[in-house]
Structure formats: structure tokens, C-alpha cells
Amino acid sequence: MRWMNKHYIWNVIGWLLIVILAVVTIPNMSKLVADKGQITVPSNYQSTRATNMQKQWGRSQRGTTAVVVVFNNGDAALTNAQNTQIDRTIQRIKNHQSQYQIRSMTAASDSATAASQLVSKDKSTQLLQLNVHKSSSHSVTKIRDQITKLAKTSGVKTYVTGADVLNQDFSDATQAGVQKTEIIAAIFIFLVLWLVFRSPITPLFSLLTVAVSVITSISVVANLVDRFNFPFSNFTQVFIVIVLFGIGTDYNILLYNEFRERLANGKDRYTATKEAIKIGGRTVLYSGLSVLIGMSVLGFANFSLYKSAVGIAVGVVVLLAVLLTLNPFFMAICGRHMFWPIKKFQGEGDSRLWHGMAKHAMIRPIITLIVTGIVFIPLALTSHGTLDYDNLVEIGDNVPAKQGFKIVQNHFSKGTAEPTTIYLQSNHKLDNEKSLLLIDRLTKQLQASTGVKTVASVTQPGGKAIKKLYVRNQMSSVTTGLVKAQKGVNKVNKGLKSANSQLSKQDVSGAVKDANKLASGAKQVSEGTSQLQSAISQVSTGVNSLNNQVSSASGGQQAAQLAQLETALPQLNAAIQQLNSQVSASSTSTGGVTSSLSTIGTKTQDIATQLQNIKSSLGNLPSVSASSVAAAFSAQGVPLSSAQKQVLAGVLQKQTAAQSQLKSSLSSALTQIGSDASAIGSADQGVASQLQSLQGSTTTLQNAVATLAQKANIVLPGATTALQSASSQSAQLASATSQLSSAMFTINGKMPTLVSGASQVAAGNQTMAEKLAAMSKQLTALRKGLGSATTGLTQVSTGVGTANSYLKGLQKSAAAETFYIPKKSIQGSSFKQSMDTYMSPNRKLTKLTVVLNDDPSSAAAMARLPKLEKVVNGSLQGTSLSGAKVAFGGNTSQTNDINEMASSDFTRTVIIMLAGIFIALMVVTRSLVQPIVIEGILLVAYSGALTIVHWLVDPILGTDMLTWNTPFFTFVMLISLGVDYSIFLMRKYREFLHEPGATSDKMLRAATVIGTVVISAGVILSGTFAALIPSGVMTLIQIALAVIIGIILLVILLPIVMPAVMKITYPYPYSNMREAPVNHEDDAQPTRKN
């Protein structure tokens, strides 16, 4: 006995040291949950691929968490004063951006695009988006607390929210729930054990042993997680506490009942301890191993959350070690005092409830099974409804992050706070016209998808198209230019027609005839002048001779000569006057020709001006604009149908060809016309020059002849008169002849100039006549060319009008909604800002932000992702981005991945767990049928419990759905823990196998005896799970309700189904693998004292 005491003491010392070590070495659980307790998704799932792409984005997004600051004024619009306070807060955050590791931030004041996204329509709410660096030293909790303090704004309700912030609040709520659960469970267990054993001491021993196992288990698991990345989640700690408190208390009840029964039979404390541990401990060990197997196989799960339940297996191992080593110490040391103040002990009390149910079941087993099936199987097969993947339900409504999130959902779209991000990663850069066009096309197709509110991308940063970057807007400029070009062409055409009309009115042929007449007259003048010169020379010679003779000759000779002179002088005067008249007429004709030439020159200048305008207009014809349209619609990959492409190509080709041909013919005609006009201008300039010279000579000649005529009119008549009286006045005759001789000398001296001038005038008039004749031909060609030009310009105007009409029609079509940005604009400052936001620094990765109309965590939102993925793949197929990697990120994508993974892994995990428990049950029951029946009962209880909870959550919890992880953890808890009760029953049945009697009697007796233990254990376990309800965590509450209801169903089904099945199946050889009596030395059951 002393050896036993020493052995137990060493056990106590050992566990004391272990507990101290566990407390000293346990890591910070909150930090551990934050760092390693989050749900992870395998790398082949969308959300994980998206996360990996985000890490390649650059410093601004790698290793960051998205935080949203919400400024709200209830349902009323923010006032100017409040907006001023918000701006000050934003500026304060910007000033501390580096200090609080804020990598990037987007405020409504940044741009109009940002304002449209971050200010609600009712102006009551404004958002500030932050990307904050997250690390082990800069946890989400620290980020949340810092930003909350920094963003506090006077006079405005301010909230800090975000996916990671909400997850952290959920973790905090779970941790707080664990503390509540531990306290409530301890109090509940204490009270129940006090009632069961009627002793305040017994519960203390049970709580102490369970507490040692809980502390040790949590420390071991935490260190495994911290050092070896052991599976871990938010629920690991709370379920370790619940399971160990639940089954630990159940096992203690079983052990303490065995110990008390042996004390009641008169055994001493050492013997009672030994037998209680040997017999009860074996049942505990079998039950514990079943739970251990059930929990351990969860390590084969793929889903991190499911796998995290393997930590409970570690707790079960520690629990079994503590119960089977510490309890013997308390039993051996305390003996009967362990149940103080009870002094008179009795054995296990019979369960009348189980006795009655088992008895009636065995009387009519088949009917019992049929009725039971009719009642419970439909209940089990009833749908449990749609599962809720929204983590918000896990958090209380008083949590600020949840309040802020709800405000965003109420004043914006439900998906605004947690949008879906689509990442596209290409092996080439995306900052080019072709890739941007494809991205914009994808953006539009996503925007047109059902359930999508907005889609923002590099081409539509505000979720709306930038009009100036689309062909419709660009074509407006083209069509406007075409209208102007058409008006210009029409104006030029009108001017050419006017010039042609004016040229047609000019009588150039009359001017030619006048010039010919003038040349002929000038020629006659020139010839007459030459004759006159000869005559004047002769007269001058005669006058000189006369003068000489008058001075020296006799009167008879003088009379004869005077008579001749008197006759010649009038003739000379008449010739001089005729010359003067002809020279004057020549001058008048020259003036007329000069006036005609001036008019022709003016018109020629007008024609030259019109030609310049025509050439300028031809240079601005819409062929260039048509090329731009072709570039925008064809070369850049406009998404038109084949028919539309053919029509557009044909129109552009014909238009281009027509304009090219027209330009060529017009250019040729206009060049010829220009040459003709130039020739006319040159001729006109030559004639004008000659006319100027001729007019000068003519003027000189005219002046000379006029002077001659004037003097002749004076001198010659006087000379004639003088000659008539010469015979009487010889002296006077001599004087007159002398004057006449002097005048004739003067006239004769002027005659060479006159003859030369007349010759020049004649030659000039002849040249002018010839050039005017050539000009007439050129003007004829010019009018013909102008006629061709006006015809061509009419065709151009018609073509421009046709092209403009087609482009206007195309502008109204869907094809005009095509993105096009010139190369030079891509790197412009305004568009570069969009690329910096929606493209990675290397420009090979881009993102599209999709805001859904539905709640991001809802089944409706998740159902849209496969459709959106189909849209993306279809849009990129056959393009330069067909090989791009695509990944969906965000809460909806992660939730959808969790849904897919949880659904597939749930079935796999259930099969593995049931297989492991089946093997354990085969070992315990040594039967094939009994494990099948037991697992069938467990599955019916599990499914039925979920159905009932689904009915209850709406009226009790205010929600119409089960949380997505409730089914799994309910299954794990109910199956692994509920199997204990079947093992209790079947182990008790096997204890009676050595006794004589029918199998049905032994089964009835086992049910009657163990019923009290099972019911007590069920109450303890139900109460322990009920301690989860005050935690406020929806999943824990639903699991608690489901486990409690499942235990109630088990307590009802076990004493009905198992006895009925045993009654039916026992006679058949396959029902039991071995039905031999249990060794009395090992499993002897002491006779009970009633």
C-alpha cells in the first residue's frame, strides 16, 4: 500500500511540474490566433492564386491589409462643417502615414472619380480607403486600435472596418467566449456533480483533474502550433475546453461511480481504487480511444479548419493520462471522504426511463424499429437549408467594425465594403492600345453581367467610361470636321463657279480685235510719220532755200518760188494736223487696251487666289479622318460582326480610292489651270510693261506732234499770208521765211523722235495683239479647267456627305462604344495615374474591381463567381490575353473557395471519421452489426439535430440559416462524443455475458444499470456545450444547440434501437464476432446491494 501511495504521489508531483511548465511556456493565444489561426486555402484555389498575384504587385499592396474608415452622419447629409472636420482628419492621417505604416490611401477629395466611389448618394457617408502594412509586430489588432484613435473625428460618427478587422473581432469574440465558457462550464459541472454525488467535494476533484488536462493540452497544442505549424484555428481552443470538460466529467462520473460502488460493497480504498481504475478505466480507455480515433483522422483533412480539430485529439490523450493517473491518487488518499458528507454508499441507481424503453422495444422489436424509423428518419432527411457564410453573424451588433460595415452596406451597395478583385497576369506588358482595348471590353462585359453593380478597371477607374477615350466621342470630332470640310469644299466650289462666270463675261476676243486694229493703225501712223518726216525734210530744205533765195534772189524768181511755197504750206499744215489726229487716236486705243489688260490681270489674280484655296481645301479633305476611323475600327480590333467589318472596309476603301482619284485629277487640272493662269499673268505683265513703254513714247510723240501742229497752225498760215504780200514787202518776206525756216528746222529736228516713237508704238501694238490672242486661248482652257474643278468639287462634297452620314450611323451603333487611346496619351499624366492604381509597376499585372449587388458572403454572390469566370474566359479567348493567368480575389472568392473545399472535404472527412470509429467499435463490441447500428443511430441523431436547430434559429436567434461550419463541428462533436454512450452501454452489456440468462435480459439489465450514468453524462455534456451560448458567437451557439438536441436524441434512440436490434440479430451467427464470457478476473461485476 505504501508503494501505491508513493507511486500516486509521484504522479501528482509529475503533473504539478507539467502544469507549471505548461503555464510558463504557453504562447500568447490571441497573437497565435491572429498569426496562425486564420483559415487557409490551398494554392490551387482562386483566392490563394489572387493573393499570390497581389504579393507580386509591389510594395503598396504586398503584405498589406485593407482598412476602411467610415465617416457617417446617420441618414442626414454631412454638413459643410462636418466635411471640413473629415478633411482635417484625412490630412492628419496623411501626416502620420509613415508612422502608422500606411502604404497607400484613397480619399474622396483626391479626384472626382474617387468621390463618386467613396461618397454615398445621399451624402451621409464618406469612406477613406487605406492599405496598411501587416506583420507579426504590426498586427491587425494594433492596426485597428491605431487607426481608430487616429480617425476619430469631432461631430461625426467614425468606424474602422475591413475583412481582416472583422476577422480579428471574430477572433476576439471567440477568445472572450472561451473565457465565459470556462467559467460557466465549471460552475455548471460543479452544480450537476453536487446533485449527482450529493457532495460538494466530489465536483472539486473532477474539476481539478479536468483543469489540469485543459491547461496542459492548450499549452502543448499552442507550442506545437508556434514551433511546428500544427493545425490551428479560432475554434481549436474553445473546443478543447468544451470537449475536455464534457467527456472528462463524463469519464469522472463513470470512474467515481465504480469507486463508490466498490466502497459500498465494503472494499477498502486501495482495493476499490484498483478495481475502479481497472474496470471503469478500461471503459474510459475504450471510449477515449474512440474519441481519439475520431479526432485524429481529422488530420487527413485538406481543409485547414477541419484539420485544426486534430488538436482535440492531443487534448484527449492528455485527458486520459490525467484521469487515469491523478484520480487514483485522490481515490486512494481520500477514500470515503471523497464523497463527503455522504457516509452510507449505494451502488448505481437504476434508470427507470431506459428500463421502460428497452423493455418495450424488445417486446415488439420490428414494430419498434419501424415506428422509430417513421418518426426519426424523415426528420433526419429534412433539408437543413442554405448555409450562411457571412462572418458578420458571428460578431455582436455592438462591435464598431460590424456597425461600420453595416453602414457601408446600407448607404452603398452591399458589396462595396468587400468587392471582388479579378487579377489578370500576362507574360507581356499591358500598357498598349490592343491590351487596353481587350481590358475595356472585358470591363463592359462584366458590367453587363447580372448581379454586378459596378466594375472599375484601368480603362474605367471610376467604374464609368471616360467618354473621350471612346470612338463615339472621337467620331464626333471626325464628323464635325467632315461637316466643316464639306462646307469648305462647297464654298471653294462656289467661288470657282463665280470666277468662271466672271471670266466668261470678259470679252477677250473684242480686246484682241481692238489690239489688232490698234496695231494696224499704229503701223499706218508709223508709215505716215516716215512719209511726213520725208516731206518735212523736203519742206525744210525748200524753206531754207527759200529763205536764202529771198535774201539774195531777184524779184521774178522770188515770185515764182513764193507761189510754190504758198501752195505747199497749206498742204504741209494739213499733213501735220492729220498726224496729230492719228497720234491722239492711237493714244486713246492704247488706253483702252491698257484698261482691258488691267481687268484681265485682276481676274487672273482672283483665279490664282481661288486655286490656292482649292489646293488648301484638297489638303484638308476627310481622307485623313477616314484613315483615323479605319485605325480605330479595324487596325485596333473593333468588336464588329463580319458583315459590319466588310461594309466598313468597303466604304472606307471606296471612299479612299474615290478621294485619291479625285485629288489626282483635280491636282492635275488645277496644275494645268495654274500654268495657264501663270502664262496669262506673264503675258499680261509683258504686255503691260510694253504698253507702259509704248504709252510713254506715244505721249512724247503726241506732245511733239501737238507742238508741231500748234506751231504749224501759227507759222504756216502766217507764212502763207506773208507770202501773199511778199511781193510788196520783200523785207518782211525775208523775215517770214527766216522764221519759217527756223520753225521747219525745229520740226525737222523733232521728226526722228516722232518716227522712232511711232515705230515703237507700232511694234508694241503688234506684240500686244499677238499676246492677247494667246491669252484668249489660255483663258478658254482656264474656263474649261474651272468647269472640271467645280464638277470634281461637287463630287467631293457628295462623297464627304455620304461618308459623314455613314459615320454618324456608325456612331449611333454599339460598335462606337469601343475604347481607343493613342500611344502618346497612354503615358500621359492623367492616364498614368489610372495605370498606377490598376496595374503593377511592371505593367504585366492588372486588376478589375467588381462590386456585386448581393452580400459578398451570400450564396447568391458565390453563385455569380462561376458565371463571371466564364465571362472572363470567354472574353479573353482567342485574343493576345488568352494565355493570361486569371484569379478572383476578395471575400466572395475566398468564401466560395471555402464553400467548395468544405463541401468536398466534409464528405471525405466524414467517411474517414466513420471508418475510424467503426473500427474502434468493432474492437469494443467484437461485432459487425452493432457498429453499423451505432453509427446509424449517431447519424440520425446528428441530422435530426441539425434539422431541429434549423427550425429554432429563426425564432430564437433571428436568422434563418445555419452557419457554414455548424454542420461539420456538430458532426465531429456529436459523433465522437456520442459514441461514448453507446460504448458505455455495450461495455456494460459485455460485463453481464458471464452470467446466465438470455441475451435480451442481459441487454435490458445493462440498459437499466448504465442508463443513469449515460443520462448524467448527457446532462453534463449538454450543460457544458450550453456554456457556449453566452459567448455571443453564432457558430458556437448553433453547435451548442445541435449537440444538446443530438444528445437528447441519442438518449432516446439508444435504449430503443440497440435492444430491438440485439433482440432480432442475436440468434444469427454473423451478429457477433465472438460471444464468449468475459474473464471474471478482469471484468467481474460485483454483486450490487439493493
C-alpha angles and dihedrals in degrees: 000000000000089000089054092050091050091048093052091045090056088052090055093047091048094051091045090057091044092052092049091049091047092052093046096047101038111120125229101284096201092053091044091053091048094048103036107007098079121108112262127202123209118258094252092067125094099243093050092049088050091051091051091050090050089055088059091053097087141257094308093066108014111106094001136127124217114240125184122201111204121205112191139174097189111252094328124094117261111260125231090254091052092048088052090053090048091052089052091051092050090049090050090053090049090052090053095039095115095041093056094039095245104168097189140352136193122203132182089244092061095082144332089262092055091047092055090056102037102041119070120235092247089052090232097113135046127185133209116199119208134182107204127187112250125201141141090273093042101046128181089253091056091045092050094049094045096048092044090055094042095047097050106129128193114244094005131093106241128193134176116212143152139136096279092042090054091047090051091050088051090052090048090050090050092050090049088048090054091056092048091046093052093052096043093044092050092051093045094048091048092054096045094047089048088056094044097048097023089227132108090207100059095061090054092058091048094047092047094053092045092047091053090052093046095050093045094045095049091048093048093048093044092052091047089052093046096047106025104024092246112188109278141164143165089276100049097087097042093049092047088055095046097044095046093046090046104045092028090060091044091052091046091052089053093048094043091049090052090048094047092048092054091047087051089054090057100260118149118245095259095050092042090050093050095048094042091052092043098049103024092035091057090055089047090049093050092047092045092049090052090053090043092053092046092051097039095056087062085077086076091061118110097210111087093219093053091044091052089070088073086082087073088063089060088051092050091053091051091045094053090048093050096045094048094047108032098040093059088056093053092044094049095043099041103031109168091358088072087077098042130190090024110093103169112062128201130189125252113313116237119248109232091189095057091039092056095045093047093047095052091044092056094047092063104010098167094048089045092054092046094050091044090051092049091052103039108027095064087047090053093046095050114112117259092212130234117327121238116233095179110117089197090081088062092063128071119250090242093067109108094219091056091046091052091047091052091050090054091050092048098047099033131026116302089245097049096093093049110027124179114249120208114201123202118192118188133183090232135049118279100204095101136097096255097049093043090052090054092047091051092048089052090048091055093047091051091048089054092053119108115262095019117123101182139351121201123193142154090281094043105031093168095045089257132090118262100230097210090060094059131085092236091064093039091050089055087065090046094050091044089052091048091053090051091046091050091050090049092050091049091049092050090046090052091049092051091049089051092049091048090050092050092048089051090056093054111099097218092158089058090052088051091052091048090049091051090050090047091050090049092048091045089052091052091047089051091050092044091049091053090050090045090051089053092047094046089048090054093044090048090051090048093048091049089049090046092050091051092046094046088055094050110012131099124256097255094054091044091053093053093046092044089053090054092045092048089055094046099046098067089047090052092049091049090052091049092050091048090053090051091052093050093048090051091050090049090053091051092051091048089054091052092051090047091053091050092049090051091054092048091049092051092051091046089054090050090051091051090052092049090049090054090051091049092052091047091049091047088054090055097046114132097259090103092050089049088055089052090051090049090051092049095047107029113019092043095051104255109198096240127143119257091256092051091048091051093048092048093046091048094048093047092046094049092043092049093046093047093048092046092050092044092049090049095050093042092047090051093047093044091048090053091045089049090051091050093047089047091051091049090048091050092048091045090050091048094048091044090052092049092045090053090053091042091049089052092051092042091050090051090046091046092050092048094047091045089052090047092049091047093051092042089054089054102036104036098051088045089049091051092050089047091050091053091058094035094102092065097032107043092159091056089046091055089051092047094047088049091054090044091050090050092048093047089049089055092046092047089051091054095048098081089056090046092049092047092049092048091051091050092048091050092048092045093049091050092051091046090052092051094048093046088054090053090045090054090058091046092050089052089054090045092054090049091050092048089052090054091046093053090049091050093047089051088055090048091052091049091048093048090050091050092048091047092051091051093048092048089053090047089048089060093050128089090253089072090066089081124129116235128166124175118238093247091055095052093074093040118125096250097049093039089063089058092048091050089055100042102028133060118246092259089051092229095105127057136171138210118206112216121194113198126207091227130073105278092233097045126110089241091058092047091049089058096058097075088050092050090047089053090051091051095048092046093049094050097041113114093010134104087267096053090106095048119121112245126200134170117219135179136071096301092052093047091047091049091050090049089050093051094043094043092048095049095039093045092064091045093048092047091054093048093046095047090048092052093047090045090057091047091050091049089056093047099042097028087219140108099208098047095058090050092050093045093051090046090054091048093050093049090048091048097048093041091051092053090050093052092045089051087056092048103045094074099055094033105034101022096239130104098208139065115237113255096249096044095088094051099047091041089054093048094047098041098042097042095041098034091056087068091069093052089048090050089053098044094043089053089048090053091051088065096049093096091058120087120253142076123308091243090056092051091048091049091049093048091051091048094050101040095040093086092051093047093047091047090048090047091052090048093048093045091049091049092054090043086064086071093065096077089053089086091221108131096213093051091047093051093045090050092052093045093049092047092050091043091053090050090052090048092050087053099041100043098063090043106042102034096052090044092050092045089050091053102038104037098087091058118087095226093059095082130029091207127003100183126138115269115249106268092215091058106033103019111151113214116234110264121235112224 
